[in-house]
C-alpha cells in the first residue's frame, strides 16, 4: 500500500504535467487472483519532455559542401 502523502504528490504531479510517465517501486509480495501485492510500495511521476528532432544527415553534408 502506498502512503497517503506519496499518493497525493503523485496525483498532483500527474495533474500538473501535460504528458507524464510513472514508476512503481517495492518488493513483490503474495500472489493474488488478479496479480500480486507490492510490499513497501512507492510511486513517482515524471514529466515527459518532447525530444528535439535530430538534424538530417543530408542537410549537414550539403552545408559542408556549399562552404568549400
N, C-alpha and C positions, 0 to 999 in steps of 0.2 A: 504494500500500500504506500502511496506517495503522501508525504506530509502536506498539510493544507497550505503552508507558506510556499512551498515549491510549486504546487499546483496553481495557486493564484498568480505567481510570477510567470509561469508558462502560458497561462491564459492571457495575461496582459501582453506578453511579448507577441503571441500569435495574433492578437487583435491589432497591434501596432505595425507589424510587418506586413507589407503587401504580399510578398512571396517568401515563404519560410519552409524550413525543414526541421525535424525534431530527432532527438536521440534519447533512447531509454537505456538506463544502466541498472545493474543489480545482479543478483545471483538467481539462477534457476532453482525454483522450489518444487513443490509437489505437482504432479501431473493432474489435470482436471479433465472433465468431459469435453471442454472446448479448447484445451491447450495446456497451459501450465501457469503456475504462480511465479511472480518475481519477488524475491525477498530483498529487503532494503532497496526498494526501487527509487530511482531518481529520473528526472526528465529535464531536458534542456532544449530550448527552441533557438534556432539560428536564423538570421535573416539571409536569404539567398540574394546574392548580388548578380546582376547581369554580367556575363562575360563580354569583354570587348572583342569585336571581330578581329581575326588575325589578318594582317595585310596580305594581299595575294602576291605570290612569288613573281608572276609575270609583270606586275606593276613595278616592283623593285628592280628587276632586270632591265626593263625598258627605261627607267630613270637613269640607271647606271650607264646604259648605252648612249643616252642623249647627252650626258655630261662629257663624253670623250670627243 
